[in-house]
Structures are given as C-alpha cells and as structure tokens.
Amino acid sequence: MEVKKAVEEELRRAREALKEAEEALQRGLYVLAVRASERAVEHCLKASSRMIGAPWASLGIAEHAKLIEDLIRRRRGEVEAKPNLTESEALAELKRAKELYASLEELLSEIEEA
C-alpha cells in the first residue's frame, strides 16, 4: 500500500507540473513551459521506478528511454543555450510529458484492477 501511495504522490506532482507547463505556455513563457514539462517527466519517471515489477511492455520502453535521454540532454544545458524556444517546441515537450503521464495513470489503473 505504501508503494501505491508513493506512486500516486509522484503522479500528483506530475499533474501539478503539467498544469504549470500549460499555464506558462498560454502566457508565452516557452522556456518555463519546457522546464515544467521536464519536471512532470521527472515525477513520472520516479513514479515508474516505484512500479518496478509491473508489466512494463504496455508502456513502450523505447519511447520512455527517449524521454529520459532527452531530459538528460536538456539538463546539460541545451535548453539554457536556447532561451528563445518556439511555441511548437514547448507544445511538443508538453505533449510528450502528457503522454507519459497518461501511460502511467493507465498502468496504475491496470495494476489496481489486477
């Protein structure tokens, strides 16, 4: 039960970060939107790490590995080096973060039903 609570807490944090990303995007603050999207991905990855042993095949490992790789690349300063991100770039990051979040919500639901 503690694992479930930890997963739910990380997903709650991811949900909050996604809301921040959407608000920043609406205000034209694209760098902030990308950073909030990255935080959402981080919380999703923390949630997924708590689910080790769950049926990972349904998550699409390759897509999630790419998210991790992209996150690491950005953490090295690529986002900082490009302060004038476009709306489409910010939208793409938000979309990927939302997809990961939705995948984990679905997986948690499947685990609860099992």
N, CA, C and O atoms as CSV, one atom per row, in Angstrom:
chain,resi,resn,atom,element,x,y,z
A,1,MET,N,N,0.821,-1.193,0.000
A,1,MET,CA,C,0.000,0.000,0.000
A,1,MET,C,C,0.867,1.261,0.000
A,1,MET,O,O,0.497,2.265,-0.608
A,2,GLU,N,N,2.003,1.216,0.669
A,2,GLU,CA,C,2.893,2.379,0.690
A,2,GLU,C,C,3.423,2.690,-0.699
A,2,GLU,O,O,3.598,3.855,-1.057
A,3,VAL,N,N,3.681,1.640,-1.487
A,3,VAL,CA,C,4.162,1.847,-2.851
A,3,VAL,C,C,3.105,2.588,-3.657
A,3,VAL,O,O,3.418,3.531,-4.384
A,4,LYS,N,N,1.873,2.167,-3.530
A,4,LYS,CA,C,0.781,2.819,-4.259
A,4,LYS,C,C,0.683,4.295,-3.881
A,4,LYS,O,O,0.505,5.149,-4.749
A,5,LYS,N,N,0.797,4.592,-2.605
A,5,LYS,CA,C,0.732,5.988,-2.157
A,5,LYS,C,C,1.893,6.803,-2.727
A,5,LYS,O,O,1.713,7.951,-3.133
A,6,ALA,N,N,3.080,6.203,-2.754
A,6,ALA,CA,C,4.247,6.902,-3.298
A,6,ALA,C,C,4.057,7.178,-4.789
A,6,ALA,O,O,4.379,8.264,-5.272
A,7,VAL,N,N,3.533,6.192,-5.509
A,7,VAL,CA,C,3.273,6.368,-6.939
A,7,VAL,C,C,2.233,7.465,-7.147
A,7,VAL,O,O,2.412,8.345,-7.989
A,8,GLU,N,N,1.162,7.411,-6.387
A,8,GLU,CA,C,0.111,8.421,-6.512
A,8,GLU,C,C,0.629,9.823,-6.198
A,8,GLU,O,O,0.229,10.791,-6.845
A,9,GLU,N,N,1.508,9.934,-5.217
A,9,GLU,CA,C,2.074,11.243,-4.867
A,9,GLU,C,C,2.938,11.784,-6.004
A,9,GLU,O,O,2.854,12.965,-6.340
A,10,GLU,N,N,3.762,10.927,-6.594
A,10,GLU,CA,C,4.589,11.378,-7.723
A,10,GLU,C,C,3.711,11.778,-8.903
A,10,GLU,O,O,4.001,12.758,-9.590
A,11,LEU,N,N,2.645,11.029,-9.141
A,11,LEU,CA,C,1.740,11.379,-10.236
A,11,LEU,C,C,0.992,12.679,-9.938
A,11,LEU,O,O,0.704,13.448,-10.855
A,12,ARG,N,N,0.680,12.929,-8.686
A,12,ARG,CA,C,0.046,14.198,-8.315
A,12,ARG,C,C,0.996,15.354,-8.613
A,12,ARG,O,O,0.589,16.386,-9.145
A,13,ARG,N,N,2.257,15.167,-8.265
A,13,ARG,CA,C,3.263,16.203,-8.539
A,13,ARG,C,C,3.430,16.412,-10.048
A,13,ARG,O,O,3.582,17.539,-10.520
A,14,ALA,N,N,3.398,15.312,-10.787
A,14,ALA,CA,C,3.495,15.415,-12.247
A,14,ALA,C,C,2.308,16.198,-12.799
A,14,ALA,O,O,2.472,17.042,-13.680
A,15,ARG,N,N,1.120,15.920,-12.283
A,15,ARG,CA,C,-0.095,16.616,-12.712
A,15,ARG,C,C,0.033,18.122,-12.452
A,15,ARG,O,O,-0.343,18.935,-13.296
A,16,GLU,N,N,0.560,18.484,-11.290
A,16,GLU,CA,C,0.755,19.901,-10.959
A,16,GLU,C,C,1.764,20.552,-11.907
A,16,GLU,O,O,1.563,21.679,-12.357
A,17,ALA,N,N,2.839,19.840,-12.202
A,17,ALA,CA,C,3.844,20.376,-13.126
A,17,ALA,C,C,3.252,20.553,-14.523
A,17,ALA,O,O,3.575,21.517,-15.217
A,18,LEU,N,N,2.389,19.629,-14.936
A,18,LEU,CA,C,1.731,19.763,-16.239
A,18,LEU,C,C,0.829,20.994,-16.269
A,18,LEU,O,O,0.765,21.695,-17.279
A,19,LYS,N,N,0.138,21.256,-15.175
A,19,LYS,CA,C,-0.703,22.457,-15.100
A,19,LYS,C,C,0.156,23.713,-15.222
A,19,LYS,O,O,-0.204,24.656,-15.927
A,20,GLU,N,N,1.296,23.715,-14.528
A,20,GLU,CA,C,2.213,24.857,-14.614
A,20,GLU,C,C,2.707,25.034,-16.044
A,20,GLU,O,O,2.806,26.157,-16.537
A,21,ALA,N,N,3.017,23.927,-16.705
A,21,ALA,CA,C,3.501,23.991,-18.085
A,21,ALA,C,C,2.432,24.572,-19.003
A,21,ALA,O,O,2.730,25.405,-19.860
A,22,GLU,N,N,1.194,24.137,-18.826
A,22,GLU,CA,C,0.101,24.658,-19.651
A,22,GLU,C,C,-0.099,26.154,-19.422
A,22,GLU,O,O,-0.303,26.910,-20.372
A,23,GLU,N,N,-0.039,26.576,-18.167
A,23,GLU,CA,C,-0.199,28.000,-17.860
A,23,GLU,C,C,0.937,28.826,-18.459
A,23,GLU,O,O,0.703,29.897,-19.019
A,24,ALA,N,N,2.158,28.330,-18.340
A,24,ALA,CA,C,3.305,29.046,-18.905
A,24,ALA,C,C,3.182,29.132,-20.423
A,24,ALA,O,O,3.489,30.164,-21.019
A,25,LEU,N,N,2.734,28.054,-21.036
A,25,LEU,CA,C,2.556,28.039,-22.486
A,25,LEU,C,C,1.519,29.071,-22.912
A,25,LEU,O,O,1.726,29.794,-23.887
A,26,GLN,N,N,0.423,29.144,-22.200
A,26,GLN,CA,C,-0.633,30.115,-22.515
A,26,GLN,C,C,-0.135,31.552,-22.376
A,26,GLN,O,O,-0.603,32.448,-23.077
A,27,ARG,N,N,0.803,31.760,-21.481
A,27,ARG,CA,C,1.345,33.111,-21.260
A,27,ARG,C,C,2.521,33.420,-22.185
A,27,ARG,O,O,3.081,34.515,-22.136
A,28,GLY,N,N,2.895,32.454,-23.029
A,28,GLY,CA,C,4.004,32.676,-23.949
A,28,GLY,C,C,5.371,32.509,-23.315
A,28,GLY,O,O,6.375,32.936,-23.885
A,29,LEU,N,N,5.422,31.893,-22.145
A,29,LEU,CA,C,6.688,31.661,-21.442
A,29,LEU,C,C,7.170,30.248,-21.776
A,29,LEU,O,O,7.042,29.324,-20.974
A,30,TYR,N,N,7.727,30.106,-22.978
A,30,TYR,CA,C,8.023,28.783,-23.517
A,30,TYR,C,C,9.132,28.049,-22.777
A,30,TYR,O,O,9.053,26.834,-22.596
A,31,VAL,N,N,10.152,28.760,-22.353
A,31,VAL,CA,C,11.226,28.108,-21.594
A,31,VAL,C,C,10.668,27.561,-20.280
A,31,VAL,O,O,10.998,26.445,-19.879
A,32,LEU,N,N,9.832,28.341,-19.617
A,32,LEU,CA,C,9.216,27.869,-18.371
A,32,LEU,C,C,8.283,26.694,-18.632
A,32,LEU,O,O,8.192,25.780,-17.813
A,33,ALA,N,N,7.593,26.712,-19.764
A,33,ALA,CA,C,6.711,25.596,-20.116
A,33,ALA,C,C,7.521,24.316,-20.302
A,33,ALA,O,O,7.109,23.243,-19.860
A,34,VAL,N,N,8.669,24.436,-20.956
A,34,VAL,CA,C,9.527,23.261,-21.161
A,34,VAL,C,C,10.069,22.766,-19.825
A,34,VAL,O,O,10.083,21.562,-19.569
A,35,ARG,N,N,10.508,23.672,-18.988
A,35,ARG,CA,C,11.042,23.261,-17.678
A,35,ARG,C,C,9.979,22.571,-16.832
A,35,ARG,O,O,10.266,21.565,-16.184
A,36,ALA,N,N,8.764,23.092,-16.829
A,36,ALA,CA,C,7.684,22.455,-16.069
A,36,ALA,C,C,7.350,21.090,-16.670
A,36,ALA,O,O,7.056,20.144,-15.940
A,37,SER,N,N,7.393,20.988,-17.997
A,37,SER,CA,C,7.169,19.694,-18.645
A,37,SER,C,C,8.247,18.700,-18.230
A,37,SER,O,O,7.959,17.529,-17.985
A,38,GLU,N,N,9.477,19.167,-18.153
A,38,GLU,CA,C,10.578,18.305,-17.710
A,38,GLU,C,C,10.362,17.829,-16.278
A,38,GLU,O,O,10.630,16.672,-15.952
A,39,ARG,N,N,9.877,18.728,-15.427
A,39,ARG,CA,C,9.592,18.326,-14.043
A,39,ARG,C,C,8.511,17.254,-14.011
A,39,ARG,O,O,8.586,16.306,-13.228
A,40,ALA,N,N,7.513,17.410,-14.862
A,40,ALA,CA,C,6.452,16.402,-14.935
A,40,ALA,C,C,7.036,15.052,-15.345
A,40,ALA,O,O,6.675,14.017,-14.786
A,41,VAL,N,N,7.934,15.071,-16.318
A,41,VAL,CA,C,8.581,13.828,-16.755
A,41,VAL,C,C,9.390,13.227,-15.611
A,41,VAL,O,O,9.358,12.016,-15.394
A,42,GLU,N,N,10.113,14.067,-14.883
A,42,GLU,CA,C,10.893,13.568,-13.743
A,42,GLU,C,C,9.999,12.869,-12.724
A,42,GLU,O,O,10.331,11.786,-12.242
A,43,HIS,N,N,8.869,13.485,-12.399
A,43,HIS,CA,C,7.952,12.869,-11.430
A,43,HIS,C,C,7.357,11.578,-11.984
A,43,HIS,O,O,7.151,10.618,-11.242
A,44,CYS,N,N,7.085,11.555,-13.272
A,44,CYS,CA,C,6.584,10.324,-13.889
A,44,CYS,C,C,7.633,9.221,-13.824
A,44,CYS,O,O,7.314,8.062,-13.561
A,45,LEU,N,N,8.877,9.590,-14.063
A,45,LEU,CA,C,9.945,8.588,-14.004
A,45,LEU,C,C,10.124,8.068,-12.581
A,45,LEU,O,O,10.392,6.884,-12.378
A,46,LYS,N,N,9.979,8.945,-11.606
A,46,LYS,CA,C,10.045,8.497,-10.210
A,46,LYS,C,C,8.895,7.550,-9.908
A,46,LYS,O,O,9.080,6.534,-9.238
A,47,ALA,N,N,7.708,7.882,-10.401
A,47,ALA,CA,C,6.551,7.008,-10.190
A,47,ALA,C,C,6.784,5.657,-10.851
A,47,ALA,O,O,6.485,4.613,-10.271
A,48,SER,N,N,7.318,5.682,-12.061
A,48,SER,CA,C,7.537,4.417,-12.768
A,48,SER,C,C,8.595,3.568,-12.077
A,48,SER,O,O,8.511,2.340,-12.086
A,49,SER,N,N,9.582,4.210,-11.485
A,49,SER,CA,C,10.610,3.435,-10.782
A,49,SER,C,C,10.029,2.726,-9.566
A,49,SER,O,O,10.538,1.688,-9.141
A,50,ARG,N,N,8.968,3.288,-9.010
A,50,ARG,CA,C,8.302,2.650,-7.873
A,50,ARG,C,C,7.469,1.447,-8.319
A,50,ARG,O,O,7.098,0.595,-7.511
A,51,MET,N,N,7.186,1.397,-9.615
A,51,MET,CA,C,6.371,0.306,-10.148
A,51,MET,C,C,7.208,-0.848,-10.698
A,51,MET,O,O,6.676,-1.700,-11.410
A,52,ILE,N,N,8.478,-0.894,-10.391
A,52,ILE,CA,C,9.330,-1.977,-10.886
A,52,ILE,C,C,8.651,-3.305,-10.581
A,52,ILE,O,O,8.144,-3.537,-9.484
A,53,GLY,N,N,8.661,-4.150,-11.574
A,53,GLY,CA,C,7.996,-5.436,-11.416
A,53,GLY,C,C,6.620,-5.452,-12.050
A,53,GLY,O,O,5.999,-6.506,-12.180
A,54,ALA,N,N,6.146,-4.279,-12.443
A,54,ALA,CA,C,4.854,-4.188,-13.120
A,54,ALA,C,C,5.045,-4.544,-14.597
A,54,ALA,O,O,6.180,-4.572,-15.073
A,55,PRO,N,N,3.972,-4.814,-15.324
A,55,PRO,CA,C,4.092,-5.180,-16.743
A,55,PRO,C,C,4.516,-3.989,-17.609
A,55,PRO,O,O,3.674,-3.239,-18.103
A,56,TRP,N,N,5.804,-3.830,-17.780
A,56,TRP,CA,C,6.352,-2.671,-18.486
A,56,TRP,C,C,6.089,-2.694,-19.984
A,56,TRP,O,O,6.164,-1.648,-20.629
A,57,ALA,N,N,5.786,-3.843,-20.552
A,57,ALA,CA,C,5.616,-3.925,-22.001
A,57,ALA,C,C,4.555,-2.953,-22.508
A,57,ALA,O,O,4.686,-2.414,-23.607
A,58,SER,N,N,3.527,-2.729,-21.733
A,58,SER,CA,C,2.443,-1.851,-22.187
A,58,SER,C,C,2.846,-0.379,-22.198
A,58,SER,O,O,2.131,0.447,-22.766
A,59,LEU,N,N,3.958,-0.042,-21.592
A,59,LEU,CA,C,4.376,1.360,-21.529
A,59,LEU,C,C,5.114,1.839,-22.770
A,59,LEU,O,O,5.135,3.042,-23.031
A,60,GLY,N,N,5.717,0.951,-23.540
A,60,GLY,CA,C,6.513,1.379,-24.678
A,60,GLY,C,C,7.885,1.831,-24.216
A,60,GLY,O,O,8.166,3.028,-24.163
A,61,ILE,N,N,8.732,0.881,-23.885
A,61,ILE,CA,C,10.049,1.162,-23.309
A,61,ILE,C,C,10.873,2.109,-24.177
A,61,ILE,O,O,11.533,3.004,-23.649
A,62,ALA,N,N,10.848,1.930,-25.492
A,62,ALA,CA,C,11.679,2.758,-26.376
A,62,ALA,C,C,11.316,4.237,-26.255
A,62,ALA,O,O,12.198,5.093,-26.192
A,63,GLU,N,N,10.024,4.532,-26.224
A,63,GLU,CA,C,9.600,5.928,-26.116
A,63,GLU,C,C,10.039,6.534,-24.790
A,63,GLU,O,O,10.459,7.689,-24.735
A,64,HIS,N,N,9.939,5.753,-23.731
A,64,HIS,CA,C,10.317,6.267,-22.419
A,64,HIS,C,C,11.833,6.427,-22.294
A,64,HIS,O,O,12.310,7.347,-21.630
A,65,ALA,N,N,12.580,5.538,-22.928
A,65,ALA,CA,C,14.038,5.688,-22.937
A,65,ALA,C,C,14.413,6.982,-23.662
A,65,ALA,O,O,15.330,7.686,-23.239
A,66,LYS,N,N,13.710,7.294,-24.747
A,66,LYS,CA,C,13.980,8.535,-25.470
A,66,LYS,C,C,13.662,9.750,-24.598
A,66,LYS,O,O,14.400,10.735,-24.618
A,67,LEU,N,N,12.580,9.687,-23.840
A,67,LEU,CA,C,12.251,10.786,-22.925
A,67,LEU,C,C,13.368,11.012,-21.917
A,67,LEU,O,O,13.739,12.151,-21.634
A,68,ILE,N,N,13.903,9.919,-21.378
A,68,ILE,CA,C,14.996,10.029,-20.409
A,68,ILE,C,C,16.217,10.652,-21.071
A,68,ILE,O,O,16.842,11.555,-20.514
A,69,GLU,N,N,16.555,10.164,-22.267
A,69,GLU,CA,C,17.710,10.689,-22.992
A,69,GLU,C,C,17.547,12.183,-23.271
A,69,GLU,O,O,18.480,12.962,-23.076
A,70,ASP,N,N,16.373,12.571,-23.723
A,70,ASP,CA,C,16.115,13.990,-23.996
A,70,ASP,C,C,16.208,14.830,-22.729
A,70,ASP,O,O,16.749,15.936,-22.747
A,71,LEU,N,N,15.683,14.304,-21.637
A,71,LEU,CA,C,15.730,15.023,-20.365
A,71,LEU,C,C,17.175,15.240,-19.925
A,71,LEU,O,O,17.536,16.334,-19.490
A,72,ILE,N,N,17.995,14.211,-20.035
A,72,ILE,CA,C,19.406,14.323,-19.660
A,72,ILE,C,C,20.101,15.360,-20.536
A,72,ILE,O,O,20.868,16.183,-20.035
A,73,ARG,N,N,19.839,15.326,-21.831
A,73,ARG,CA,C,20.461,16.279,-22.749
A,73,ARG,C,C,20.085,17.708,-22.360
A,73,ARG,O,O,20.934,18.600,-22.363
A,74,ARG,N,N,18.819,17.921,-22.028
A,74,ARG,CA,C,18.385,19.257,-21.641
A,74,ARG,C,C,19.014,19.690,-20.331
A,74,ARG,O,O,19.372,20.855,-20.156
A,75,ARG,N,N,19.147,18.744,-19.413
A,75,ARG,CA,C,19.742,19.064,-18.114
A,75,ARG,C,C,21.190,19.506,-18.271
A,75,ARG,O,O,21.726,20.208,-17.414
A,76,ARG,N,N,21.817,19.096,-19.360
A,76,ARG,CA,C,23.205,19.501,-19.597
A,76,ARG,C,C,23.298,20.938,-20.099
A,76,ARG,O,O,24.398,21.460,-20.277
A,77,GLY,N,N,22.182,21.565,-20.322
A,77,GLY,CA,C,22.229,22.970,-20.682
A,77,GLY,C,C,21.724,23.326,-22.056
A,77,GLY,O,O,21.797,24.488,-22.455
A,78,GLU,N,N,21.211,22.351,-22.799
A,78,GLU,CA,C,20.745,22.688,-24.133
A,78,GLU,C,C,19.560,23.638,-24.107
A,78,GLU,O,O,19.436,24.486,-24.990
A,79,VAL,N,N,18.690,23.519,-23.120
A,79,VAL,CA,C,17.568,24.456,-23.025
A,79,VAL,C,C,18.090,25.831,-22.647
A,79,VAL,O,O,17.614,26.844,-23.159
A,80,GLU,N,N,19.070,25.866,-21.748
A,80,GLU,CA,C,19.648,27.145,-21.337
A,80,GLU,C,C,20.313,27.839,-22.518
A,80,GLU,O,O,20.283,29.065,-22.622
A,81,ALA,N,N,20.914,27.053,-23.405
A,81,ALA,CA,C,21.618,27.628,-24.538
A,81,ALA,C,C,20.647,28.191,-25.577
A,81,ALA,O,O,21.044,28.974,-26.440
A,82,LYS,N,N,19.393,27.799,-25.495
A,82,LYS,CA,C,18.398,28.263,-26.460
A,82,LYS,C,C,17.234,28.904,-25.704
A,82,LYS,O,O,16.178,28.290,-25.557
A,83,PRO,N,N,17.422,30.129,-25.226
A,83,PRO,CA,C,16.391,30.758,-24.395
A,83,PRO,C,C,15.126,31.144,-25.160
A,83,PRO,O,O,14.086,31.374,-24.543
A,84,ASN,N,N,15.192,31.219,-26.475
A,84,ASN,CA,C,14.038,31.631,-27.266
A,84,ASN,C,C,13.374,30.436,-27.934
A,84,ASN,O,O,13.360,30.321,-29.160
A,85,LEU,N,N,12.838,29.569,-27.129
A,85,LEU,CA,C,12.130,28.418,-27.664
A,85,LEU,C,C,10.852,28.878,-28.351
A,85,LEU,O,O,10.272,29.903,-27.992
A,86,THR,N,N,10.430,28.113,-29.333
A,86,THR,CA,C,9.196,28.448,-30.035
A,86,THR,C,C,8.005,27.791,-29.353
A,86,THR,O,O,8.149,26.877,-28.541
A,87,GLU,N,N,6.846,28.279,-29.704
A,87,GLU,CA,C,5.619,27.697,-29.161
A,87,GLU,C,C,5.504,26.228,-29.549
A,87,GLU,O,O,5.094,25.402,-28.734
A,88,SER,N,N,5.863,25.897,-30.787
A,88,SER,CA,C,5.747,24.498,-31.225
A,88,SER,C,C,6.703,23.587,-30.461
A,88,SER,O,O,6.366,22.435,-30.184
A,89,GLU,N,N,7.883,24.083,-30.120
A,89,GLU,CA,C,8.818,23.283,-29.321
A,89,GLU,C,C,8.266,23.046,-27.920
A,89,GLU,O,O,8.344,21.936,-27.394
A,90,ALA,N,N,7.712,24.084,-27.325
A,90,ALA,CA,C,7.130,23.951,-25.989
A,90,ALA,C,C,5.920,23.022,-26.019
A,90,ALA,O,O,5.734,22.209,-25.114
A,91,LEU,N,N,5.100,23.144,-27.060
A,91,LEU,CA,C,3.941,22.257,-27.205
A,91,LEU,C,C,4.368,20.800,-27.334
A,91,LEU,O,O,3.740,19.911,-26.758
A,92,ALA,N,N,5.434,20.557,-28.088
A,92,ALA,CA,C,5.926,19.187,-28.270
A,92,ALA,C,C,6.380,18.591,-26.942
A,92,ALA,O,O,6.104,17.426,-26.652
A,93,GLU,N,N,7.074,19.388,-26.138
A,93,GLU,CA,C,7.533,18.899,-24.832
A,93,GLU,C,C,6.356,18.607,-23.911
A,93,GLU,O,O,6.336,17.592,-23.216
A,94,LEU,N,N,5.386,19.499,-23.913
A,94,LEU,CA,C,4.203,19.302,-23.081
A,94,LEU,C,C,3.437,18.059,-23.528
A,94,LEU,O,O,2.950,17.293,-22.696
A,95,LYS,N,N,3.333,17.864,-24.825
A,95,LYS,CA,C,2.627,16.690,-25.353
A,95,LYS,C,C,3.301,15.405,-24.893
A,95,LYS,O,O,2.628,14.471,-24.457
A,96,ARG,N,N,4.624,15.354,-24.988
A,96,ARG,CA,C,5.335,14.137,-24.567
A,96,ARG,C,C,5.179,13.894,-23.073
A,96,ARG,O,O,5.013,12.753,-22.642
A,97,ALA,N,N,5.231,14.949,-22.289
A,97,ALA,CA,C,5.053,14.792,-20.841
A,97,ALA,C,C,3.650,14.285,-20.525
A,97,ALA,O,O,3.475,13.427,-19.659
A,98,LYS,N,N,2.648,14.817,-21.231
A,98,LYS,CA,C,1.269,14.372,-21.014
A,98,LYS,C,C,1.088,12.906,-21.409
A,98,LYS,O,O,0.374,12.162,-20.737
A,99,GLU,N,N,1.736,12.496,-22.497
A,99,GLU,CA,C,1.633,11.103,-22.938
A,99,GLU,C,C,2.228,10.157,-21.898
A,99,GLU,O,O,1.657,9.108,-21.600
A,100,LEU,N,N,3.366,10.536,-21.356
A,100,LEU,CA,C,3.992,9.706,-20.327
A,100,LEU,C,C,3.098,9.633,-19.099
A,100,LEU,O,O,2.888,8.558,-18.538
A,101,TYR,N,N,2.578,10.769,-18.688
A,101,TYR,CA,C,1.684,10.811,-17.527
A,101,TYR,C,C,0.466,9.912,-17.755
A,101,TYR,O,O,0.093,9.135,-16.876
A,102,ALA,N,N,-0.144,10.018,-18.919
A,102,ALA,CA,C,-1.327,9.207,-19.229
A,102,ALA,C,C,-0.987,7.718,-19.222
A,102,ALA,O,O,-1.782,6.903,-18.754
A,103,SER,N,N,0.184,7.360,-19.735
A,103,SER,CA,C,0.614,5.956,-19.730
A,103,SER,C,C,0.726,5.420,-18.310
A,103,SER,O,O,0.300,4.301,-18.023
A,104,LEU,N,N,1.297,6.217,-17.437
A,104,LEU,CA,C,1.473,5.771,-16.056
A,104,LEU,C,C,0.153,5.717,-15.303
A,104,LEU,O,O,-0.057,4.827,-14.480
A,105,GLU,N,N,-0.729,6.654,-15.575
A,105,GLU,CA,C,-2.065,6.609,-14.968
A,105,GLU,C,C,-2.776,5.320,-15.392
A,105,GLU,O,O,-3.406,4.648,-14.575
A,106,GLU,N,N,-2.663,4.991,-16.679
A,106,GLU,CA,C,-3.298,3.779,-17.198
A,106,GLU,C,C,-2.683,2.532,-16.568
A,106,GLU,O,O,-3.395,1.603,-16.185
A,107,LEU,N,N,-1.359,2.520,-16.466
A,107,LEU,CA,C,-0.689,1.370,-15.864
A,107,LEU,C,C,-1.101,1.205,-14.408
A,107,LEU,O,O,-1.372,0.088,-13.967
A,108,LEU,N,N,-1.152,2.287,-13.666
A,108,LEU,CA,C,-1.565,2.216,-12.267
A,108,LEU,C,C,-2.981,1.657,-12.159
A,108,LEU,O,O,-3.278,0.856,-11.273
A,109,SER,N,N,-3.835,2.082,-13.055
A,109,SER,CA,C,-5.210,1.589,-13.075
A,109,SER,C,C,-5.246,0.082,-13.338
A,109,SER,O,O,-5.994,-0.652,-12.692
A,110,GLU,N,N,-4.427,-0.369,-14.293
A,110,GLU,CA,C,-4.363,-1.799,-14.612
A,110,GLU,C,C,-3.844,-2.599,-13.424
A,110,GLU,O,O,-4.343,-3.685,-13.132
A,111,ILE,N,N,-2.851,-2.062,-12.747
A,111,ILE,CA,C,-2.282,-2.754,-11.590
A,111,ILE,C,C,-3.319,-2.857,-10.479
A,111,ILE,O,O,-3.434,-3.894,-9.825
A,112,GLU,N,N,-4.067,-1.789,-10.268
A,112,GLU,CA,C,-5.094,-1.800,-9.221
A,112,GLU,C,C,-6.193,-2.813,-9.520
A,112,GLU,O,O,-6.750,-3.421,-8.606
A,113,GLU,N,N,-6.501,-2.992,-10.805
A,113,GLU,CA,C,-7.541,-3.941,-11.192
A,113,GLU,C,C,-7.078,-5.387,-11.082
A,113,GLU,O,O,-7.894,-6.294,-10.917
A,114,ALA,N,N,-5.776,-5.600,-11.172
A,114,ALA,CA,C,-5.233,-6.972,-11.150
A,114,ALA,C,C,-5.301,-7.592,-9.774
A,114,ALA,O,O,-4.886,-8.736,-9.591
